[in-house]
């Protein structure tokens, strides 16, 4: 619950969406702005009922539900436009290197009437999860991270089911990089290290004349080299004396360091070609099961550089927490088609980008600030503006009665 009920939409939000292309009708646009505003303003669960109670009186619960079920507007086009507008406001890096990070997540739900809800793997406590899965593509440079693509997955057995790897390749093909980009590094864990994904990145590198595409992936130990040898055999039989210790700086404001024992080797993977693999473990006598294999096609990169690049995958895990706990991804109690649930869940991604636009000066000065701090600052400003507006209306009504 908010301290002050919001009756007026901030002018800053209206100004940001004034240049929005004709993707929505006028009334739909007004409801959409109120819903995005409510995800930043409301505390607790971002359910449709709570959003309707704490925002403008003209935005009722049935209007919000009708917005999500409407087929006259495309969420992906809106997200693409807003991501481009957000990236324009931040200074580009000097080296022109941009990183794309992809990962899948899930949101637990109880309702079973949706066509995307499904049973998932058990969690660490042995409990079977039920909900929907989604895929997020994040763009990162200079400690700035921007969500640019969002997809909700159909369950297995559905006629329109597509795997995460297929959606991931579709995202890479549809991605339009900014004009200043010279190199794109795709960073993923071993869940996306399929041969088709790596071939897709190599194909993008060949077809692009101005941009170099590179990848840094974590590989499973079941991959084979060109001479028909398993990578797990290399990890198992490699002498510990072959490893050497390196330090890397952790990506946090404390600027702490962490040590790893690594071994680098150039190999030829089947169907991929010449790459560089790095075997990494946290302790010198760690077992082969706790050894991570990192593969990359970066040229003239040291072990420290490769580990630093793979470490940049961690911000997407932080973004999952911020979207779920801070902006209520998946809290809307809505049933029906996959498109409706994708819009209801994707509103949190739009609210994240809106926060980055409105809090640009704080993020540039202090890039380690999370969405919880930024949202609290915005909420305080919105409540003060609403209090001043309510006081002004009260004074006007008193003057009218006195006259």
N, C-alpha and C positions, 0 to 999 in steps of 0.2 A: 504494500500500500504506500502511496505517496503522501507527503505532508500537504501538498496543495494540488487540487485537481486542475489539470491543464485544459484550458479553454481556447487558447490561441496557439497556432503553429508558429514557431520561431521564424523570423525573416531570413536567418542564415540558411535554413533548410530550403525555404522557397527559392532563394537565390541560386543555390547549388543545382536544383532540378529545373531551373528556368530554361536551361539550354537542352533539356532532355528531348530527343527526337520524338516524333509522334508514334510512340510505341503503345500508349495507353489513351483511353478517353479522359476527358477532363475530370469527371467524377471519380473514375478509377485512380487517377493520379493523386487526387486529394486523399483518398482512403489509403493508398499505398504510403504516402508521406507520413500519415498519422501512425500507421502500423510500424514503420521503420523507427519513427520517433519514439513510439511506445517501447520498443525493444531496448532502447538506450535508457529511457526514463524509469520504467517500472522495475521494481525490485521483486525478488522471488521468481516464481514460475511465470514464464511468458505465455500463459494460456490465452486463448482468444477472449474469454470472458473478462480476464483481468485487464487486457489491453483495451477493451471497450469501456470498462468502468473508469479507467484512469486517464483516458485521453478525451478528445473533443466529443461533445454531446451529439454532434452530427454523424459520428462514426459509431454505428451500432454493431452488435455481434453478427447479425445476419449479413451486413454489408461486407464485413471482413471475410466471412466464409464465401460469399459470392465472388469476392475478388480472387480468392485462391482457386475457385472452381472455374473461373472465366477462361475461355480458350481464345479470347480476342487479343491477348498479349503474350509475349514470349519472355520468359524469365532469363534465358541465356543471353539474349540480345541486350537486355537491361543490365545484366551483370557485366557483360563485355564493355558496354559504354561507360559504366561507372568505374570499372577498373582502369580504363584508359584515362579518364578524367582525374583519377586519384594519382596515377603515376606521373602525370604531367606536372604536378605540383611539387614533386620532390627532386632534389638535384641528382643528376645521373652520376655514375662513378667515372673516375678518370680513365680507368683501363678499359671501359666498355664491356665488362664481363657481367653477364646476367645468369642467374641460376634458377632452374625450374625444379621444384620438389613436389613429388606426388606421393600420396599415401591414402589408404582406405580406412574408414572408421565405421562405427555403428552407433545407433541410438536405440536404447531399450524402450519398447512400447508395450501396452497391454491389449489394445484393440486388435481384433483379428479380422475386421471387415475390410481392411486395406489390401490392395493387390500387391504391395511391396513388402509387407511384414512377413517375416520368415524366422524359422528356428536357426540359431547360429551355434558356433562352437561354445563349449563350456569355458567359463572364466577361471581364474586362479583358484577360486573356492569350490570348483566343481559344479557350479550352478549353470543350468542351460539357459542361454540368453535368447530373448525373443524381441524382435524389432526390425528396423530396416538398416540396410547398409548404404553408405555413400562414398564417393570418391572426390577428393579435393586436390586441386593443382594450385600451388603457391609459387609466386615469383619473388625473388629475394636479391637484394644488393645492398651493400653498405649498412647492414643491420636493419634495413627496411624490408618488410614482408607484406605482400599484397595477394590476397586470394583472387584468382582470375577465372577459374573454372570450377563448377560444382555439378555433380551428377548423383542421382539416386538410382540404385541398382534394382532390377527385377530379381525375384527369387529363382532358383534353379527349377526347371520344369515349366516356366512360363513361356508362352510362344515368342515373346519379345526379349527373352533373357540374353544378356551379353555379359561376358566376363569383364573383370576389372582391367585386364591387359588390353582388351579390345577398346574399351572406353578411354584408356590411357593413350593409346595410339591415335585415337580420334581427337583427343585434346591437343596432342602435339601437332597434328596436321592443321587444326583450326586456329592455333595460337598465332597471333600477329605481334611480333616483337616491336618495340619502339625503334625509332630511326637511328638512335645513337649506338645500338648494340653491335659489337664486333664478334663476340663469342658467347655461346649459350652452353652452359654445363647442366646436364640433366642428372639429378641425384635421387636415387631410390634405394630401398632395401631389397633383400633377396626375394620378396614377394612379387616384384616386377622385373626380375632378371630373367626374362624369357628370350629366346633367340629372335622371335619376331620383334620384340621391343628394341633390342639392340640393333637389329637390321634396319628398323624404321629410323633410328637416330643416324645411322651411317648413311642411309638414303637421303635424309634431310641435309646432311653435310655435303653430299655430292651435288645435290640439286641447288644448293644455295651458293651463290658466288661471293656475296658480301659478308656472310655470317658463317663462322666455324662452329659446328655442333660437336660437343664432346659429352662423355658420360662418365659417371663415377657410381658404380653399382656394387652392392654386396652380393656375392655369388654363393649358391649352395655348393657343397663339397661333391655333389654327384656329377658335376660337369666334367667333360673330357677334353684333353688337348688334341692337337692334330695327329699326334703319334699314338692315339688310342690309350692314353693313360689318364686315370682318374685324378682329380685334384685332391681328393681325400688321401690318396697314397702319398702325395707330396707332403701334405700336412702331417701325416702319421710318421713317416720315416725321416723327416728332416731333423737333423741334429740341432739341439738347442743352442749350440755354439755359433750356428749360422745367424742367429738373431742378434740384433743390436738395439740399444735403447735410444729412443728419441723423445723429445719433449714437444708438446703442442699447447698453445694457449686456448683455454676454454672460452667459449663465446658467452661471457657474462660480464657484468660491470665490475666484478671483483678482480677480473684479470688474473685468475688463478691458472696454474699449469697442471698438466697431467702427463704421465709417462706411459709409453707403450714399448713393447719389444716387437720389432718388425723384421720382415725379410722381403726383399723386392726381387722380382724376376720377370724377364720378358718371355712370353710364351705365345703360341699360336693356338687359339681356340677353334674348335670345329665349327664351321659355318659363320664364324665372326671374323677371324683374321688375327693379325698381330696386335697384341694388347700387353699391358703391364699389370701384373697382379702383385698385391701386397698382402702378406700374411701378418696379422696383428693379434696380439694377446696382451692382457693387462699384467701378467706376471711371467717371469722368465721360465718357470717350470709348470706353467698351466698345461692342462691336458689338450689333446687335439680337438675335443668337443667344444672347448672354449676359445678356439682360434677362429678368427673372422677372416674371410677372404674378400678382398676389395679389388675390383677390376676397373681399369680405366684406359682410355685411349688418349689421355693428355700426353703431350710430347715434352720431353726433358723435365719431367716433374719428379721431385724427390719424394722420399717416403713421408716426410713432414708435410709437404704440400698436398699429397693425396689424402692423408688423414685429416688435414684441415678442411679440405673440400667435403669429405664425407661427413665430417662433424656438422656441417651446415644443414644437414637434414633434420636436426633436432628442432628448429623453430616450428616445423609443421606440427609436431607433437604438442608444443605449447599452444599453438593456434587451436587445436582440437579442444583443449581445456578451456580456452577463452571463449570459443564459440558456444560450447555446451553450458558451462557454468556462468559465464558472464553475460552472454547475449541470448541464451535460451534456445539453442538449435534443437529442433524437434519437440519443443514443449507444447506446440499447438495441437490441440485435440481435434484432429480432422481425419476424415476417412474418405475413401474413394479412389480416384485414379492416381497413378504415379506422378503425373504433372502437377496435380493439386498439392500433393505432399512435398514435392520438390520445391514448389513456390513457397509453401509455408515454412519449410526448413531453410530455404535459401534466403529468406528475409534477414536472418541473422548475419549472413555474409554481407548483404547490402548495408546493414547497420554497422558492421565492422569497418567497411570502406568509408561510410559517412563519418564515423568517429575519426578516422585518419585524416579526412579532409578538414574537419572542424578543429582538430587538435594538432595541426601541422607544426606549429611553432614549438609546442612542447615535445613532439616526437623528434624533431630535428636537433633540438638541444639535448634531450635525454632519450636516446633511442631505445634504452633498455626498459622504459616504462611500459607496463602491460595494459591490457584493455580495462582491467578493473580500476586502476588509478585514473586512467583517462575518462572512463565513464562516470566516475564519481565527481570529477571536476566539471564535466558537462552537465550532470544532473544538478549540481549546486547552482550553476549558471542559469539553467532552465527554470528552476524553482524561484530564484530571485527575480528573473524577468516576469514570470507569471504573477508573483506577489505584487510587483510594481504595476503590472497591467490591471490586476484586480482592484488595487487601491485607486488607480486612476478612474476606472469605471465607477467605483463607489462615490468618488468626489463629484463626478459629472452628474450622477443621479441625484445627489444632494443639492447641487446647484440648480438642477431642473425643478426639483420640488420647491426650493426656496423661491424661484422665479414665478 
